[in-house]
Amino acid sequence: MAGTLFIGLMSGTSLDGVDVALVDFKTQHPQVVTTHFLAFPADLRAQILALQHPSTNELEITCQIGNQLAHLYAAAVNVLLEVNQISAQNITAIGCHGQTIRHRPELGFTLQIGNNALLAELTNITVVGDFRSRDIAAGGQGAPLVPAFHQAIFAHPQKNRMIVNIGGIANITFLAKTGQVLGFDSGPGNMLIDSWTKLRHGKDYDANGAWAATGIVLDSLLFDMLAEPYFALPPPKSTGRDLFNDNWLKRHLLYPHLRSQDVARTLVELTAQTIVDAIFKTCHHVDEVYLCGGGAHNALLVDSLKAKLGNIPLANTDALGVGVDWLEAVAFAWLAQQTITGKTSNLPEVTGAAGTRILGAIYPN
């Protein structure tokens, strides 16, 4: 029988670093034992960003960066274990999301790099990775995967709950009290905001939305961006940097004499508006909304969401027992536990797959 301690690793589209969560599954509700964060070195972040676009010698560069990521992931895991005096032998498996480089379910593939075999070698722990491919092979989007985890730990018999994860991409999970689950990517989360902030403000992110708050919403620009066909697509659907990237933003910045802070403010409004539109267009009778991900720290974005949600209560997932910064890492520990114990972990009603599947590839220690 598998042990109860699993580690979840998450490095998302925001490219800020690696989230590590050690989770104990000895009870029905997983307990977060401890967490650790390791920031991406600036040069590695730049290399990963460059990989989002086709280049020469792309295959070799991708493999080399995958090895670098494996070393970074291993360092994060080993520090967490060392600081907490926990032996690697006590960990059943690591659930590693990997770094998404391409996500093209419409073409039948997705690519998350990180060299899971090397990660297993460096940590002496079994690694479970490549969670998305099996769902795509079954005709699904391969994303989002976390709604199954949300259902397992957050569903409430008397309340219709909405979980909104705002990472680089924003995704929503609707947990109806009837047991119905709906989930999909609503559009850009922090991705475009962070990119514009770096380009024009010289910072990796806009803390609390303070810089964007000095600008105004440009209605014409917002209207043009909201015309993106992705937003009108019905679920199941998923997206990423393949669509919402710097080139996408440049195509919309054709108006003369735009102030940088006004563009920043408009990008915050784009994220808020597309999240709320996704909620109201596809979900009915939402009783409460919970935020997680880095966007939960953006006060301007949160205030915009509150205003648009009206009387629907808005809180962070901390109130449900899992911190906003660690929810996805915990989810991948759960996904690894599902794989190791031979349980399915995709939701066909979310991804569009032909049926439930056991996700992930196992790299034994």
C-alpha positions as CSV (number, residue, x, y, z in Angstrom):
1,M,0.0,0.0,0.0
2,A,1.3,3.5,-0.9
3,G,2.4,5.8,1.9
4,T,0.5,9.0,2.6
5,L,3.2,11.7,2.0
6,F,3.3,13.2,-1.5
7,I,5.0,16.3,-2.9
8,G,3.4,18.6,-5.4
9,L,5.5,20.8,-7.7
10,M,4.1,23.6,-9.8
11,S,5.7,26.1,-12.0
12,G,3.1,27.9,-14.0
13,T,2.7,30.3,-16.9
14,S,3.6,33.3,-14.6
15,L,7.2,32.0,-14.6
16,D,7.9,33.4,-11.2
17,G,9.3,30.2,-9.7
18,V,8.6,26.8,-8.3
19,D,5.9,26.1,-5.6
20,V,6.5,23.0,-3.5
21,A,4.0,21.5,-1.2
22,L,4.4,18.4,1.1
23,V,0.9,16.9,1.6
24,D,-0.3,14.2,3.9
25,F,-3.2,12.1,2.5
26,K,-3.9,9.9,5.6
27,T,-7.3,11.4,6.0
28,Q,-10.1,12.3,3.5
29,H,-9.0,16.0,3.5
30,P,-5.3,16.3,2.6
31,Q,-3.2,18.2,5.1
32,V,-0.5,20.6,4.0
33,V,2.6,19.7,6.1
34,T,4.9,22.4,4.8
35,T,5.7,24.4,1.7
36,H,8.6,26.0,-0.1
37,F,9.1,28.5,-2.9
38,L,12.2,28.8,-5.1
39,A,12.3,31.7,-7.6
40,F,13.4,31.2,-11.2
41,P,16.9,32.6,-11.9
42,A,16.4,35.6,-14.3
43,D,18.3,33.9,-17.1
44,L,16.3,30.7,-16.9
45,R,13.0,32.7,-17.0
46,A,14.2,34.6,-20.1
47,Q,15.2,31.3,-21.8
48,I,11.7,29.8,-21.1
49,L,10.0,32.9,-22.4
50,A,12.1,32.7,-25.6
51,L,11.0,29.1,-26.0
52,Q,7.4,30.3,-26.4
53,H,8.2,31.2,-29.9
54,P,9.7,29.0,-32.7
55,S,13.5,29.3,-33.0
56,T,16.6,27.7,-34.5
57,N,17.9,24.6,-32.7
58,E,14.7,24.5,-30.8
59,L,14.8,20.8,-29.8
60,E,18.2,20.9,-28.3
61,I,17.5,24.1,-26.4
62,T,14.2,22.6,-25.1
63,C,16.0,19.5,-23.8
64,Q,18.7,21.6,-22.1
65,I,16.2,23.8,-20.4
66,G,14.3,20.7,-19.3
67,N,17.4,19.5,-17.6
68,Q,17.9,22.9,-15.9
69,L,14.4,22.8,-14.6
70,A,14.9,19.3,-13.2
71,H,17.9,20.5,-11.2
72,L,15.8,23.5,-10.0
73,Y,12.9,21.3,-9.1
74,A,15.2,18.9,-7.2
75,A,16.9,21.7,-5.3
76,A,13.4,23.0,-4.2
77,V,12.4,19.5,-3.1
78,N,15.7,18.8,-1.3
79,V,15.7,22.1,0.6
80,L,12.1,21.4,1.8
81,L,13.0,18.0,3.0
82,E,16.3,19.1,4.6
83,V,14.8,22.1,6.4
84,N,12.0,19.9,7.8
85,Q,14.3,16.9,8.6
86,I,12.3,14.5,6.4
87,S,13.8,11.6,4.6
88,A,13.2,11.1,0.9
89,Q,12.4,7.5,1.7
90,N,9.2,8.7,3.5
91,I,7.8,10.4,0.3
92,T,5.7,8.1,-1.9
93,A,6.0,10.3,-5.0
94,I,6.4,13.7,-6.4
95,G,3.7,15.1,-8.7
96,C,5.4,17.4,-11.2
97,H,3.4,19.6,-13.5
98,G,6.4,20.7,-15.5
99,Q,6.8,23.9,-17.4
100,T,4.3,24.3,-20.3
101,I,6.0,25.2,-23.6
102,R,3.2,24.4,-26.0
103,H,-0.4,23.6,-25.3
104,R,-2.3,22.8,-28.6
105,P,-5.1,20.3,-27.8
106,E,-6.8,21.2,-31.1
107,L,-3.7,19.6,-32.7
108,G,-3.6,16.7,-30.3
109,F,-0.6,17.6,-28.2
110,T,0.7,19.4,-25.1
111,L,4.3,19.8,-23.9
112,Q,5.5,20.3,-20.4
113,I,9.2,20.0,-19.9
114,G,11.3,19.3,-16.8
115,N,13.0,15.8,-17.4
116,N,11.1,13.7,-14.8
117,A,13.6,10.9,-15.1
118,L,16.4,13.2,-14.1
119,L,14.2,14.6,-11.3
120,A,13.7,11.1,-9.9
121,E,17.4,10.5,-10.1
122,L,18.3,13.7,-8.3
123,T,15.7,13.3,-5.5
124,N,15.7,9.5,-5.1
125,I,11.9,9.8,-5.1
126,T,9.4,8.4,-7.6
127,V,8.1,11.1,-9.9
128,V,4.7,11.3,-11.6
129,G,4.5,13.8,-14.5
130,D,3.0,14.4,-18.0
131,F,-0.6,14.5,-16.6
132,R,-2.2,16.3,-19.5
133,S,-1.3,14.0,-22.4
134,R,-3.6,11.1,-21.5
135,D,-6.7,13.3,-21.4
136,I,-5.8,14.8,-24.8
137,A,-5.3,11.3,-26.2
138,A,-8.9,10.6,-25.1
139,G,-10.1,13.7,-27.1
140,G,-10.0,16.2,-24.2
141,Q,-8.4,19.5,-23.7
142,G,-5.9,18.2,-21.1
143,A,-6.7,21.3,-19.0
144,P,-7.7,22.5,-16.6
145,L,-6.9,19.5,-14.4
146,V,-7.4,21.0,-11.0
147,P,-11.3,21.0,-11.0
148,A,-11.2,17.3,-10.1
149,F,-9.1,18.2,-7.0
150,H,-11.4,21.2,-6.3
151,Q,-14.4,18.8,-6.3
152,A,-12.6,16.4,-4.0
153,I,-11.8,18.9,-1.3
154,F,-14.1,22.0,-1.7
155,A,-17.5,20.7,-2.8
156,H,-20.3,21.7,-0.4
157,P,-23.7,20.0,-0.2
158,Q,-25.6,23.2,0.4
159,K,-23.6,25.8,-1.6
160,N,-22.8,26.4,-5.2
161,R,-19.1,27.3,-5.0
162,M,-16.9,29.0,-7.6
163,I,-13.1,28.6,-7.4
164,V,-11.1,31.1,-9.5
165,N,-7.4,30.5,-10.0
166,I,-5.6,33.5,-11.3
167,G,-2.1,32.5,-12.4
168,G,-0.7,33.4,-15.8
169,I,-3.9,32.1,-17.2
170,A,-7.2,32.4,-15.2
171,N,-9.4,29.3,-14.9
172,I,-12.7,28.8,-13.1
173,T,-14.2,25.7,-11.4
174,F,-18.0,25.7,-10.6
175,L,-18.9,23.2,-7.9
176,A,-22.7,22.9,-7.8
177,K,-24.3,21.5,-4.7
178,T,-26.0,18.9,-7.0
179,G,-22.5,17.5,-7.8
180,Q,-22.2,19.1,-11.2
181,V,-18.7,20.3,-12.0
182,L,-17.8,22.8,-14.7
183,G,-14.3,24.2,-15.3
184,F,-12.3,25.9,-18.1
185,D,-9.8,28.7,-18.8
186,S,-11.5,32.0,-18.9
187,G,-8.5,33.8,-20.5
188,P,-5.4,35.7,-19.4
189,G,-4.8,36.1,-15.7
190,N,-1.5,37.8,-14.8
191,M,0.3,36.9,-18.0
192,L,-0.4,40.0,-20.0
193,I,-0.4,42.3,-17.0
194,D,3.1,41.1,-15.9
195,S,4.5,41.2,-19.4
196,W,3.4,44.8,-19.9
197,T,4.6,45.8,-16.4
198,K,8.1,44.4,-17.2
199,L,8.2,46.1,-20.6
200,R,7.1,49.6,-19.6
201,H,7.6,49.7,-15.8
202,G,10.7,47.7,-15.4
203,K,9.3,45.3,-12.8
204,D,8.4,41.7,-12.9
205,Y,4.9,42.4,-11.6
206,D,2.7,45.3,-10.4
207,A,2.4,44.8,-6.6
208,N,-1.2,45.2,-5.6
209,G,-1.9,46.8,-9.0
210,A,-0.5,50.0,-7.6
211,W,0.9,51.2,-11.0
212,A,-2.2,50.2,-12.9
213,A,-4.3,52.0,-10.4
214,T,-2.8,55.3,-11.6
215,G,-4.3,54.8,-15.0
216,I,-7.8,54.6,-16.4
217,V,-9.6,52.0,-18.4
218,L,-9.4,52.6,-22.1
219,D,-12.9,51.5,-23.3
220,S,-12.0,51.2,-27.0
221,L,-9.0,49.1,-26.3
222,L,-10.9,46.9,-23.9
223,F,-13.7,46.5,-26.4
224,D,-11.3,45.3,-29.1
225,M,-9.5,42.9,-26.8
226,L,-12.9,41.4,-25.6
227,A,-13.7,40.7,-29.2
228,E,-11.1,37.9,-29.2
229,P,-12.9,34.8,-30.4
230,Y,-11.6,32.6,-27.6
231,F,-13.8,34.4,-25.1
232,A,-17.0,33.5,-27.0
233,L,-16.1,29.8,-27.3
234,P,-18.2,27.4,-25.2
235,P,-16.5,25.1,-22.8
236,P,-14.7,22.7,-22.7
237,K,-11.8,25.0,-23.6
238,S,-8.2,25.8,-22.5
239,T,-5.6,28.3,-23.5
240,G,-2.1,29.6,-22.8
241,R,0.8,31.6,-24.2
242,D,0.2,30.0,-27.6
243,L,-2.6,32.6,-27.9
244,F,-2.2,35.2,-25.2
245,N,1.3,36.4,-25.7
246,D,3.2,39.6,-26.5
247,N,2.3,39.4,-30.1
248,W,-1.4,39.2,-29.2
249,L,-1.1,42.3,-27.1
250,K,0.9,44.2,-29.8
251,R,-1.9,43.6,-32.4
252,H,-4.3,45.5,-30.1
253,L,-2.0,48.4,-29.2
254,L,-2.6,50.3,-32.5
255,Y,-4.1,53.4,-30.9
256,P,-1.8,56.5,-30.9
257,H,-0.4,58.1,-27.7
258,L,-1.5,55.4,-25.2
259,R,-0.3,56.0,-21.7
260,S,1.5,52.9,-20.3
261,Q,-0.4,53.0,-17.0
262,D,-3.7,53.2,-18.9
263,V,-2.9,50.1,-20.8
264,A,-1.9,48.4,-17.5
265,R,-5.3,49.4,-16.0
266,T,-7.1,48.1,-19.1
267,L,-5.3,44.8,-18.9
268,V,-6.5,44.4,-15.3
269,E,-10.0,45.1,-16.4
270,L,-9.7,42.5,-19.2
271,T,-8.8,39.8,-16.7
272,A,-11.6,40.8,-14.3
273,Q,-14.2,41.2,-17.0
274,T,-13.4,37.8,-18.7
275,I,-13.5,36.0,-15.4
276,V,-16.9,37.5,-14.4
277,D,-18.3,37.0,-17.9
278,A,-17.3,33.3,-17.8
279,I,-19.0,33.0,-14.4
280,F,-22.3,34.6,-15.4
281,K,-22.5,33.1,-18.9
282,T,-22.0,29.5,-17.9
283,C,-22.9,29.2,-14.2
284,H,-26.1,30.0,-12.4
285,H,-26.9,30.7,-8.8
286,V,-23.3,31.1,-7.6
287,D,-23.4,31.4,-3.8
288,E,-19.8,32.2,-3.1
289,V,-16.5,32.7,-5.0
290,Y,-13.0,31.9,-3.7
291,L,-9.8,33.1,-5.3
292,C,-6.4,31.5,-5.5
293,G,-3.2,32.1,-7.4
294,G,-0.9,35.1,-7.6
295,G,-3.7,37.3,-8.8
296,A,-5.4,37.0,-5.4
297,H,-2.7,39.4,-4.2
298,N,-3.5,42.1,-6.7
299,A,-5.7,44.5,-4.7
300,L,-6.9,46.4,-7.8
301,L,-7.9,43.2,-9.6
302,V,-9.7,41.9,-6.5
303,D,-11.6,45.1,-6.1
304,S,-12.6,45.0,-9.7
305,L,-13.9,41.5,-9.3
306,K,-15.8,42.4,-6.2
307,A,-17.5,45.3,-8.0
308,K,-18.5,43.1,-10.9
309,L,-19.7,40.2,-8.8
310,G,-22.1,42.5,-6.9
311,N,-23.7,40.7,-3.9
312,I,-21.8,37.4,-4.4
313,P,-19.4,36.9,-1.5
314,L,-15.7,36.9,-2.5
315,A,-12.9,35.4,-0.4
316,N,-9.6,33.6,-0.7
317,T,-9.2,29.8,-0.5
318,D,-7.3,30.3,2.8
319,A,-10.8,30.4,4.3
320,L,-11.2,26.8,3.0
321,G,-8.0,25.6,4.4
322,V,-5.6,25.9,1.5
323,G,-3.5,29.0,1.0
324,V,-3.8,30.9,-2.3
325,D,-0.2,30.4,-3.2
326,W,-0.1,26.7,-2.7
327,L,-3.4,25.3,-4.1
328,E,-2.0,24.2,-7.5
329,A,1.1,22.5,-5.9
330,V,-1.2,20.7,-3.5
331,A,-3.4,19.7,-6.5
332,F,-0.5,18.0,-8.2
333,A,0.4,16.1,-5.1
334,W,-3.2,14.9,-5.2
335,L,-2.9,14.0,-8.9
336,A,0.2,12.0,-8.1
337,Q,-1.6,10.2,-5.3
338,Q,-4.5,9.4,-7.7
339,T,-2.0,7.9,-10.2
340,I,0.0,5.9,-7.8
341,T,-3.2,4.4,-6.3
342,G,-4.7,3.6,-9.7
343,K,-7.5,6.2,-9.6
344,T,-8.8,8.4,-12.4
345,S,-8.4,12.1,-12.0
346,N,-9.8,13.8,-15.1
347,L,-13.4,15.1,-15.4
348,P,-14.7,14.5,-18.9
349,E,-17.4,17.1,-18.3
350,V,-14.6,19.6,-17.8
351,T,-12.0,18.6,-20.4
352,G,-14.3,17.0,-23.0
353,A,-12.4,13.7,-22.9
354,A,-14.2,10.5,-24.0
355,G,-14.2,9.2,-20.4
356,T,-12.3,9.1,-17.1
357,R,-8.7,8.2,-17.3
358,I,-5.8,7.5,-15.0
359,L,-3.5,10.4,-15.7
360,G,0.3,10.7,-15.6
361,A,3.5,8.8,-16.4
362,I,5.4,7.2,-13.5
363,Y,9.2,7.4,-13.2
364,P,10.1,5.0,-10.4
365,N,12.8,5.7,-7.9
